[in-house]
Amino acid sequence: MCSRAACARPASGTLTYVYSDSTVVLGPLATYAEPHAYDLCREHAARLTAPRGWEVVRLAADQPAPASRDDLVALAEAVRQRPEPESRPTDARPEPESVTETNRRGHLRVLRDRD
C-alpha cells in the first residue's frame, strides 16, 4: 500500500532519501523495509517533488540498474575481506515467565503478558 496518508492504492515504487547527497531516489518496489524509505503508488510517485536544492533520481521500475565491472569487483572484495563476527556477551535479561513473544521484526520484538 502507498505510504501517503489516506491513499489505499497499491505501491509501485520505493522512495529513499540519501541525505549525504541531498538526493531523493525513486526506484523499484523494495523487498524489505528500511528507515527513510517509503512505498508510493504510481500517482504519488509521478507527482513527487524534492526539497529545494535536492536532486530527484528516478530509476526504471521494470529494470534494475546495471552493475558495472567495478561494482562487481568491489562487492567481491568486500565479501572476501569481511571480518569474522566477534562473539559478544549478551547483557540481556531473560524475559519473565509471565511474558511471551508474539511477533518479531528485525531487532524489535512484540511482547505480551500471558493471561
Phi, psi and omega in degrees: 000151178295141181282347181290142181300137177067014177256123182254008180286154179290145179286145179234350180203165181242131178262130179228137177263132173248091187297323183295334180252003185050052184230142173249125181249127176244114185225195179300158181300127182290151180269347177214156183282141176223153174295150179066023175235136184226133177275134181234149173283172182300319182296313181289327177294322181291328182267008184298132172234153181254161175299155180305131179089355179263156178253143176253126176248122180250117177265143179298129183288335183269349180227130174288155178297134181292139178274135178271167178300322179298321178296316182293320178294317179297320179295315179299318179295320180296320179291318181296324185266008182298126179290153175293141179294140178274141176275121181251136175292139179271133178262003184290137176277146176293148179289143176297156182294344180278358183243141176230143178277126183252340182201158179216138176219103184066234180267000180265144179232148173256121180247140178230148174288138175281136180257000000 
